[in-house]
Amino acid sequence: MSDNITIGESLIVTVTSMVAVFLILILISFLIDRLKAIGNNDNSKRKIETVKIETKQSDLDIKTDTNELNEEMIAAIAAAIAFVTDSKVEDIQIRTIKRIPPDISDWKRVGQLEQIFNKI
């Protein structure tokens, strides 16, 4: 028995180890793909029911002028601002009210809120 390991033997051990590692990685990748496929099949088995809702045009309360706000809405906004800023409603002067569109990103909405609170 010799204690010396030749270069050929060390290369065989290296290549064998690398092949074993890559085979295990491929096996893990295959298992992950199978788990994803199994998970997706469960979602496709669910049936989606569609509900048809009939509405009349008279049932819908659509404002033609969205820039017009009633006094009750303005009072509610003033009360909310007074509550947040710990001030009196009488001290607050509302000059303009602009609606924030619902389709903006969360980042833009947070930026707008920060600007509003910095002005207050």
Backbone as CSV, one residue per row, in Angstrom:
resi,resn,N_x,N_y,N_z,CA_x,CA_y,CA_z,C_x,C_y,C_z
1,MET,0.830,-1.170,0.000,0.000,0.000,0.000,0.873,1.231,0.000
2,SER,0.572,2.058,-0.934,1.354,3.285,-0.978,0.487,4.433,-0.492
3,ASP,1.135,5.347,0.183,0.430,6.511,0.710,0.361,7.638,-0.314
4,ASN,1.024,7.489,-1.391,1.034,8.532,-2.412,-0.148,8.352,-3.359
5,ILE,-0.773,9.472,-3.708,-1.881,9.463,-4.666,-1.362,10.096,-5.945
6,THR,-1.593,9.429,-7.033,-1.083,9.944,-8.299,-2.025,11.013,-8.849
7,ILE,-1.535,11.732,-9.834,-2.335,12.785,-10.458,-3.546,12.167,-11.157
8,GLY,-3.385,11.039,-11.759,-4.493,10.358,-12.437,-5.603,9.990,-11.476
9,GLU,-5.213,9.455,-10.302,-6.220,9.096,-9.301,-6.945,10.332,-8.776
10,SER,-6.216,11.421,-8.566,-6.850,12.642,-8.069,-7.801,13.233,-9.117
11,LEU,-7.438,13.124,-10.400,-8.334,13.602,-11.454,-9.606,12.760,-11.517
12,ILE,-9.466,11.451,-11.328,-10.638,10.565,-11.334,-11.576,10.917,-10.182
13,VAL,-11.020,11.166,-9.007,-11.833,11.542,-7.843,-12.521,12.886,-8.093
14,THR,-11.793,13.840,-8.684,-12.350,15.169,-8.956,-13.501,15.091,-9.954
15,VAL,-13.269,14.389,-11.060,-14.302,14.282,-12.094,-15.514,13.533,-11.558
16,THR,-15.291,12.463,-10.813,-16.399,11.695,-10.247,-17.216,12.556,-9.284
17,SER,-16.538,13.329,-8.469,-17.234,14.198,-7.514,-18.037,15.276,-8.244
18,MET,-17.446,15.874,-9.280,-18.154,16.908,-10.035,-19.386,16.338,-10.735
19,VAL,-19.253,15.150,-11.308,-20.396,14.516,-11.968,-21.493,14.235,-10.947
20,ALA,-21.111,13.755,-9.772,-22.100,13.461,-8.734,-22.831,14.735,-8.308
21,VAL,-22.094,15.830,-8.137,-22.711,17.098,-7.726,-23.688,17.587,-8.788
22,PHE,-23.276,17.553,-10.064,-24.158,18.029,-11.125,-25.386,17.137,-11.287
23,LEU,-25.225,15.835,-11.115,-26.386,14.948,-11.187,-27.383,15.251,-10.069
24,ILE,-26.875,15.520,-8.887,-27.760,15.854,-7.766,-28.453,17.196,-8.019
25,LEU,-27.729,18.172,-8.573,-28.339,19.463,-8.890,-29.430,19.319,-9.957
26,ILE,-29.184,18.490,-10.954,-30.196,18.250,-11.989,-31.414,17.564,-11.382
27,LEU,-31.194,16.621,-10.473,-32.294,15.944,-9.797,-33.117,16.935,-8.970
28,ILE,-32.449,17.815,-8.251,-33.159,18.826,-7.452,-33.967,19.749,-8.363
29,SER,-33.384,20.163,-9.481,-34.090,21.017,-10.438,-35.327,20.315,-10.985
30,PHE,-35.193,19.045,-11.313,-36.328,18.273,-11.808,-37.425,18.178,-10.751
31,LEU,-37.050,17.934,-9.497,-38.039,17.844,-8.422,-38.768,19.169,-8.219
32,ILE,-38.047,20.273,-8.302,-38.679,21.587,-8.154,-39.669,21.835,-9.289
33,ASP,-39.283,21.480,-10.516,-40.194,21.641,-11.649,-41.444,20.785,-11.482
34,ARG,-41.290,19.577,-10.988,-42.447,18.701,-10.772,-43.363,19.274,-9.693
35,LEU,-42.785,19.828,-8.630,-43.609,20.426,-7.580,-44.385,21.629,-8.113
36,LYS,-43.751,22.415,-8.982,-44.461,23.544,-9.592,-45.604,23.043,-10.460
37,ALA,-45.359,21.980,-11.217,-46.400,21.433,-12.086,-47.562,20.890,-11.264
38,ILE,-47.265,20.250,-10.160,-48.319,19.721,-9.294,-49.119,20.865,-8.689
39,GLY,-48.434,21.920,-8.268,-49.116,23.075,-7.692,-49.995,23.791,-8.695
40,ASN,-49.569,23.874,-9.947,-50.365,24.544,-10.972,-51.588,23.738,-11.360
41,ASN,-51.521,22.428,-11.276,-52.672,21.599,-11.623,-53.808,21.789,-10.633
42,ASP,-53.501,22.027,-9.376,-54.542,22.237,-8.379,-55.318,23.508,-8.676
43,ASN,-54.639,24.546,-9.145,-55.313,25.803,-9.440,-56.201,25.688,-10.675
44,SER,-55.794,24.876,-11.633,-56.582,24.761,-12.858,-57.842,23.934,-12.646
45,LYS,-57.899,23.131,-11.603,-59.071,22.308,-11.345,-60.221,23.117,-10.758
46,ARG,-59.916,24.275,-10.190,-60.962,25.101,-9.607,-61.805,25.706,-10.726
47,LYS,-63.089,25.656,-10.533,-63.986,26.215,-11.527,-64.314,27.654,-11.140
48,ILE,-64.304,28.493,-12.134,-64.613,29.898,-11.908,-66.042,30.141,-12.368
49,GLU,-66.846,30.634,-11.451,-68.226,30.924,-11.782,-68.342,32.396,-12.172
50,THR,-69.059,32.642,-13.234,-69.296,34.021,-13.635,-70.707,34.397,-13.234
51,VAL,-70.827,35.563,-12.669,-72.116,36.050,-12.217,-72.480,37.249,-13.071
52,LYS,-73.650,37.207,-13.630,-74.104,38.308,-14.467,-74.987,39.212,-13.625
53,ILE,-74.606,40.462,-13.540,-75.360,41.435,-12.762,-75.998,42.411,-13.740
54,GLU,-77.302,42.506,-13.651,-78.009,43.420,-14.529,-78.310,44.703,-13.770
55,THR,-77.953,45.821,-14.368,-78.239,47.115,-13.757,-78.896,48.006,-14.789
56,LYS,-79.739,48.850,-14.307,-80.376,49.828,-15.171,-79.574,51.116,-15.109
57,GLN,-79.653,51.893,-16.149,-78.919,53.157,-16.176,-79.413,54.092,-15.075
58,SER,-80.701,54.002,-14.736,-81.233,54.875,-13.691,-80.722,54.472,-12.311
59,ASP,-80.304,53.210,-12.153,-79.781,52.756,-10.870,-78.393,53.306,-10.588
60,LEU,-77.672,53.636,-11.638,-76.312,54.126,-11.467,-76.341,55.612,-11.186
61,ASP,-75.638,56.017,-10.151,-75.568,57.434,-9.802,-74.254,57.977,-10.338
62,ILE,-74.293,58.447,-11.569,-73.078,58.926,-12.215,-73.113,60.440,-12.246
63,LYS,-72.058,61.054,-11.762,-71.954,62.503,-11.824,-71.302,62.883,-13.143
64,THR,-71.871,63.864,-13.794,-71.262,64.309,-15.041,-70.071,65.204,-14.776
65,ASP,-70.096,65.938,-13.682,-68.988,66.827,-13.345,-68.330,66.302,-12.079
66,THR,-67.183,65.651,-12.224,-66.517,65.066,-11.061,-65.748,66.103,-10.262
67,ASN,-65.576,67.300,-10.804,-64.853,68.336,-10.068,-65.717,68.967,-8.989
68,GLU,-67.029,68.766,-9.075,-67.924,69.356,-8.107,-68.007,68.469,-6.871
69,LEU,-67.719,69.023,-5.724,-67.846,68.290,-4.466,-68.874,69.003,-3.608
70,ASN,-69.664,68.236,-2.904,-70.653,68.871,-2.047,-70.005,69.334,-0.748
71,GLU,-70.728,70.135,-0.012,-70.190,70.717,1.220,-69.897,69.647,2.263
72,GLU,-70.673,68.593,2.256,-70.461,67.513,3.222,-69.109,66.841,2.997
73,MET,-68.742,66.628,1.734,-67.453,66.023,1.405,-66.308,66.946,1.818
74,ILE,-66.454,68.225,1.564,-65.409,69.186,1.946,-65.265,69.238,3.459
75,ALA,-66.385,69.192,4.182,-66.331,69.200,5.646,-65.647,67.938,6.171
76,ALA,-65.907,66.802,5.539,-65.271,65.556,5.970,-63.769,65.599,5.731
77,ILE,-63.355,66.151,4.592,-61.921,66.267,4.303,-61.260,67.220,5.284
78,ALA,-61.914,68.341,5.579,-61.364,69.297,6.543,-61.258,68.676,7.929
79,ALA,-62.255,67.893,8.322,-62.208,67.236,9.633,-61.084,66.215,9.693
80,ALA,-60.862,65.495,8.604,-59.777,64.513,8.582,-58.422,65.196,8.679
81,ILE,-58.255,66.302,7.959,-56.988,67.041,8.030,-56.791,67.618,9.420
82,ALA,-57.862,68.134,10.026,-57.759,68.681,11.380,-57.384,67.598,12.374
83,PHE,-57.919,66.417,12.200,-57.595,65.317,13.105,-56.131,64.913,12.984
84,VAL,-55.644,64.809,11.747,-54.262,64.380,11.528,-53.277,65.415,12.048
85,THR,-53.593,66.690,11.865,-52.649,67.752,12.248,-52.881,68.279,13.654
86,ASP,-53.858,67.745,14.372,-54.196,68.208,15.725,-54.474,69.706,15.754
87,SER,-55.285,70.169,14.827,-55.670,71.579,14.795,-57.189,71.667,14.711
88,LYS,-57.697,72.884,14.696,-59.137,73.096,14.621,-59.576,73.157,13.166
89,VAL,-60.814,72.756,12.939,-61.355,72.776,11.580,-61.443,74.209,11.067
90,GLU,-61.716,75.151,11.954,-61.845,76.546,11.546,-60.523,77.120,11.045
91,ASP,-59.395,76.554,11.491,-58.083,77.059,11.091,-57.644,76.543,9.720
92,ILE,-58.371,75.604,9.167,-57.964,74.978,7.910,-58.676,75.663,6.749
93,GLN,-57.901,76.017,5.731,-58.459,76.606,4.513,-58.184,75.648,3.355
94,ILE,-59.224,75.128,2.787,-59.079,74.220,1.648,-59.222,75.051,0.383
95,ARG,-58.154,75.078,-0.410,-58.167,75.859,-1.649,-58.585,75.005,-2.835
96,THR,-57.969,73.839,-2.951,-58.318,72.943,-4.052,-58.343,71.510,-3.542
97,ILE,-59.132,70.709,-4.207,-59.185,69.276,-3.922,-58.997,68.568,-5.251
98,LYS,-57.966,67.740,-5.330,-57.695,66.990,-6.552,-57.810,65.506,-6.245
99,ARG,-58.544,64.815,-7.072,-58.673,63.365,-6.902,-57.408,62.678,-7.398
100,ILE,-56.982,61.659,-6.667,-55.836,60.861,-7.082,-56.376,59.714,-7.922
101,PRO,-55.882,59.558,-9.149,-56.399,58.464,-9.984,-56.077,57.103,-9.368
102,PRO,-56.990,56.138,-9.490,-56.780,54.838,-8.843,-55.741,53.964,-9.520
103,ASP,-55.313,54.303,-10.720,-54.402,53.425,-11.446,-52.934,53.813,-11.310
104,ILE,-52.601,54.656,-10.326,-51.197,55.020,-10.154,-50.497,53.981,-9.285
105,SER,-49.180,53.957,-9.368,-48.416,52.971,-8.604,-48.365,53.361,-7.131
106,ASP,-48.056,52.386,-6.301,-47.965,52.639,-4.865,-46.858,53.628,-4.544
107,TRP,-45.757,53.559,-5.290,-44.643,54.474,-5.037,-45.066,55.916,-5.277
108,LYS,-45.795,56.145,-6.361,-46.239,57.500,-6.676,-47.235,57.982,-5.631
109,ARG,-48.127,57.087,-5.184,-49.110,57.463,-4.171,-48.418,57.853,-2.861
110,VAL,-47.403,57.087,-2.462,-46.676,57.407,-1.231,-45.954,58.743,-1.378
111,GLY,-45.379,58.993,-2.548,-44.714,60.270,-2.786,-45.676,61.436,-2.687
112,GLN,-46.875,61.271,-3.227,-47.870,62.332,-3.140,-48.305,62.558,-1.697
113,LEU,-48.487,61.481,-0.945,-48.871,61.633,0.457,-47.780,62.325,1.261
114,GLU,-46.522,62.016,0.976,-45.424,62.689,1.672,-45.419,64.176,1.360
115,GLN,-45.679,64.538,0.112,-45.737,65.949,-0.242,-46.888,66.641,0.471
116,ILE,-48.017,65.960,0.571,-49.166,66.549,1.258,-48.842,66.782,2.723
117,PHE,-48.248,65.788,3.385,-47.967,65.931,4.810,-46.840,66.921,5.079
118,ASN,-45.935,67.107,4.123,-44.886,68.110,4.305,-45.438,69.519,4.188
119,LYS,-46.503,69.711,3.412,-47.112,71.032,3.276,-47.937,71.399,4.498
120,ILE,-48.446,70.391,5.189,-49.339,70.657,6.332,-48.566,71.118,7.493
